[in-house]
């Protein structure tokens, strides 16, 4: 629960960083990008439609690459996906610095979208993502269902507490990103997102090491 909250906060921060200093691109909201990719053509804004479609493709690419890495190089360790996100943000910051555009252009945003796809594979159970850290709509639906079970005596506070914490963390991350965007501009915003992701990656790595040691100790005791 604590780790998912930290990653959700990071996702909210990155989303705010990308949105605040670009042409309003979403890197966490694929529903909105899908609508933009379609409706943009009817509205005559083909550039916006193409950009939204490209973001979706790169988001999917991030999920695919992270899933392959998880299958062959790490298992059930969130810090692997977070390191991919950190690497994608670093590339985005470097590309944005090279292009030297006013604000954050589409090309750096595509790398940010790949990073967001990767971070959503942080928690996997039975080969499927169990906690999509930037899927706010689904989080709210599960939160409301958990509250319903709790109120009717069919469940407990734990049926909704985790989802509430995840949603609040995402919103807090977006709030922090918005506040930072008031004093930091362009490439520096991507740099801030990169260093924030690096700190979270270090935190998840430390949490993973403690988790591995705890499981090894438990296995030794049971064996």
RAUR-V243730 format. One record per residue. N is the residue number from 1. RES is the residue in one letter. NEAR is the number of other ideal C-beta (glycine too) atoms within 10 Angstrom. Layout:
[[N & RES & NEAR] [N & RES & NEAR]]
//
This chain:
[[1 & X & 11] [2 & X & 11] [3 & X & 20] [4 & X & 21] [5 & X & 20] [6 & X & 19] [7 & X & 29] [8 & X & 28] [9 & X & 24] [10 & X & 32] [11 & X & 30] [12 & X & 26] [13 & X & 24] [14 & X & 32] [15 & X & 24] [16 & X & 23] [17 & X & 31] [18 & X & 28] [19 & X & 21] [20 & X & 19] [21 & X & 23] [22 & X & 22] [23 & X & 13] [24 & X & 11] [25 & X & 26] [26 & X & 21] [27 & X & 29] [28 & X & 26] [29 & X & 20] [30 & X & 21] [31 & X & 11] [32 & X & 14] [33 & X & 23] [34 & X & 14] [35 & X & 13] [36 & X & 24] [37 & X & 20] [38 & X & 13] [39 & X & 13] [40 & X & 19] [41 & X & 14] [42 & X & 8] [43 & X & 11] [44 & X & 9] [45 & X & 14] [46 & X & 10] [47 & X & 11] [48 & X & 18] [49 & X & 20] [50 & X & 15] [51 & X & 23] [52 & X & 24] [53 & X & 17] [54 & X & 18] [55 & X & 29] [56 & X & 18] [57 & X & 14] [58 & X & 21] [59 & X & 25] [60 & X & 14] [61 & X & 15] [62 & X & 27] [63 & X & 20] [64 & X & 14] [65 & X & 17] [66 & X & 27] [67 & X & 17] [68 & X & 11] [69 & X & 16] [70 & X & 20] [71 & X & 11] [72 & X & 8] [73 & X & 9] [74 & X & 15] [75 & X & 9] [76 & X & 13] [77 & X & 20] [78 & X & 27] [79 & X & 21] [80 & X & 22] [81 & X & 30] [82 & X & 30] [83 & X & 23] [84 & X & 24] [85 & X & 32] [86 & X & 25] [87 & X & 18] [88 & X & 28] [89 & X & 28] [90 & X & 19] [91 & X & 18] [92 & X & 29] [93 & X & 24] [94 & X & 16] [95 & X & 19] [96 & X & 26] [97 & X & 15] [98 & X & 11] [99 & X & 13] [100 & X & 9] [101 & X & 16] [102 & X & 8] [103 & X & 14] [104 & X & 27] [105 & X & 19] [106 & X & 18] [107 & X & 14] [108 & X & 29] [109 & X & 26] [110 & X & 23] [111 & X & 23] [112 & X & 32] [113 & X & 30] [114 & X & 29] [115 & X & 32] [116 & X & 29] [117 & X & 29] [118 & X & 28] [119 & X & 32] [120 & X & 24] [121 & X & 24] [122 & X & 29] [123 & X & 17] [124 & X & 19] [125 & X & 9] [126 & X & 5] [127 & X & 8] [128 & X & 7] [129 & X & 15] [130 & X & 10] [131 & X & 22] [132 & X & 20] [133 & X & 31] [134 & X & 24] [135 & X & 21] [136 & X & 21] [137 & X & 10] [138 & X & 12] [139 & X & 23] [140 & X & 14] [141 & X & 12] [142 & X & 19] [143 & X & 19] [144 & X & 12] [145 & X & 14] [146 & X & 20] [147 & X & 17] [148 & X & 13] [149 & X & 14] [150 & X & 16] [151 & X & 10] [152 & X & 8] [153 & X & 7] [154 & X & 9] [155 & X & 15] [156 & X & 11] [157 & X & 11] [158 & X & 10] [159 & X & 17] [160 & X & 20] [161 & X & 15] [162 & X & 19] [163 & X & 22] [164 & X & 17] [165 & X & 17] [166 & X & 26] [167 & X & 18] [168 & X & 14] [169 & X & 22] [170 & X & 25] [171 & X & 14] [172 & X & 15] [173 & X & 27] [174 & X & 22] [175 & X & 14] [176 & X & 18] [177 & X & 25] [178 & X & 15] [179 & X & 11] [180 & X & 18] [181 & X & 17] [182 & X & 8] [183 & X & 9] [184 & X & 18] [185 & X & 13] [186 & X & 19] [187 & X & 22] [188 & X & 17] [189 & X & 25] [190 & X & 28] [191 & X & 19] [192 & X & 21] [193 & X & 28] [194 & X & 24] [195 & X & 14] [196 & X & 21] [197 & X & 26] [198 & X & 17] [199 & X & 14] [200 & X & 24] [201 & X & 22] [202 & X & 14] [203 & X & 18] [204 & X & 23] [205 & X & 16] [206 & X & 11] [207 & X & 16] [208 & X & 18] [209 & X & 12] [210 & X & 10] [211 & X & 14] [212 & X & 12] [213 & X & 10] [214 & X & 10] [215 & X & 10] [216 & X & 10] [217 & X & 10] [218 & X & 10] [219 & X & 9] [220 & X & 8] [221 & X & 7] [222 & X & 6] [223 & X & 5]]
//
